[in-house]
Amino acid sequence: MDRRSFLTKAAVGGAAAAGAAALAAPAIAQTAPKVTWRVTSSFPKSLDTIFGAAETMSKYVSEATDGNLTLQVFPAGELVPGLEAADAVSAGTVEACHTASYYYWGKDPTYALGTTVPFGMNVRQMNAWLYYGGGIDLLNEFYGTQNLVSFPCGNTGVQMAGWYRKEINSVADLQGLKMRIGGFAGKIIEKLGVVPQQIAGGDIYPSLEKGTIDAAEWVGPYDDEKLGFFKVAPYYYYPGWWEGGPTLSTMFNSAKWAELPPAYQAIIKSACEAANGNMMASYDYKNPTALKSLVANGAQLRPFPQDVLQAAFDAANATYAEIAATNAPFKKIKESQDAFKRDAYLWAQIAEYNYDTFMMVQQQGLLHGVHQQD
């Protein structure tokens, strides 16, 4: 090949490459447009682990899109009151929210099933049902009627049953008990004689201190320690039967979601799933230390008596039957969850239960040995 021929071909190739680049640039711009959305949270920044799940999700989205898709997270009350987050998204006031769907059970009890209901699934079962048991699709079938699209984005794991000014030795001790307890759980525990109270997080401590309420549930050791409940209500009960595996969700306005490029939708789904696991890991790391600290500062751990748990279980199932009789979406999703839960516990009692029980006994033996040496 002579020099003139080479230069001619090089020039043609260069022009072709330049043309391809010119064509590629707008194509890339079209598939990765600059988008900025607002995410209103139902939680304050002070709850760094719960509020932080949305921030983690947002961070992953930004990194995966080179900053082209920005999800700005706002704490409860800054854009929208915390308990109205999903309503604002449904109406199109904001594009997205990070919330607990059971906050909206008053509009339709089906909302509660997206977070948890009393004696619902634990965190592992909930995730298995959501990701592999068709749970996300079943929930979005319902959420679609509310102009919403939702994906799991956080879980606290099983919670504690709260702080009490007096001991609970039987169901009779619940009669007339004024308790700060939120949402759907209040409907169930009310059947046991409890008087449920809706009180914002910042008002719980003074209400307990003054005796305006007799008990309060919040989340678990890490979050509870910050609020200092042990100083005014020393009895710390477990398990939180109304919060077996509460899933938080990032919800999007259906119309806005449909406008996103498929690549952005895929990135958001992946970021939500990553934040979901991250939040549970964070609580598993922080709760043990917080629990030891609470006990060292006077918190008295107490298990709920079996008759209390049984009465609550029976009341919950009676309530579900009543709702399912007139609410087809609730019935469809609840039956799917219950069917999976039955099989999940068959498996769990074979392997997980026996392994964990053995290891707990060994751990107690090791601790006892340490104390003996001391």
Stockholm file with secondary structure:
# STOCKHOLM 1.0

chainA/1-374         MDRRSFLTKAAVGGAAAAGAAALAAPAIAQTAPKVTWRVTSSFPKSLDTIFGAAETMSKYVSEATDGNLTLQVFPAGELVPGLEAADAVSAGTVEACHTASYYYWGKDPTYALGTTVPFGMNVRQMNAWLYYGGGIDLLNEFYGTQNLVSFPCGNTGVQMAGWYRKEINSVADLQGLKMRIGGFAGKIIEKLGVVPQQIAGGDIYPSLEKGTIDAAEWVGPYDDEKLGFFKVAPYYYYPGWWEGGPTLSTMFNSAKWAELPPAYQAIIKSACEAANGNMMASYDYKNPTALKSLVANGAQLRPFPQDVLQAAFDAANATYAEIAATNAPFKKIKESQDAFKRDAYLWAQIAEYNYDTFMMVQQQGLLHGVHQQD
#=GR chainA/1-374 SS CCHHHHHHHHHHHHHHHHHHHHHHHHHHHHHSCCEEEEEEESSCTTSHHHHHHHHHHHHHHHHHTTTSEEEEEECTTTSSCGGGHHHHHHHTSSSEEEECGGGGTTTCGGGGGGTCCTTCCCHHHHHHHHHHSSHHHHHHHHHGGGTEEEEEEEECCSCCCEEESSCCCSGGGGTTCEEECCHHHHHHHGGGTCEEECCCHHHHHHHHHHTSCSEECCSCHHHHHHHTGGGTCCEEEECCTTCSSCEEEEEEEHHHHHHSCHHHHHHHHHHHHHHHHHHHHHHHHHHHHHHHHHHHTTCEEEECCHHHHHHHHHHHHHHHHHHHTTCHHHHHHHHHHHHHHHHHHHHHTTTHHHHHHHHHHHHHHHHHHHHHHC
#=GC SS_cons         CCHHHHHHHHHHHHHHHHHHHHHHHHHHHHHSCCEEEEEEESSCTTSHHHHHHHHHHHHHHHHHTTTSEEEEEECTTTSSCGGGHHHHHHHTSSSEEEECGGGGTTTCGGGGGGTCCTTCCCHHHHHHHHHHSSHHHHHHHHHGGGTEEEEEEEECCSCCCEEESSCCCSGGGGTTCEEECCHHHHHHHGGGTCEEECCCHHHHHHHHHHTSCSEECCSCHHHHHHHTGGGTCCEEEECCTTCSSCEEEEEEEHHHHHHSCHHHHHHHHHHHHHHHHHHHHHHHHHHHHHHHHHHHTTCEEEECCHHHHHHHHHHHHHHHHHHHTTCHHHHHHHHHHHHHHHHHHHHHTTTHHHHHHHHHHHHHHHHHHHHHHC
//
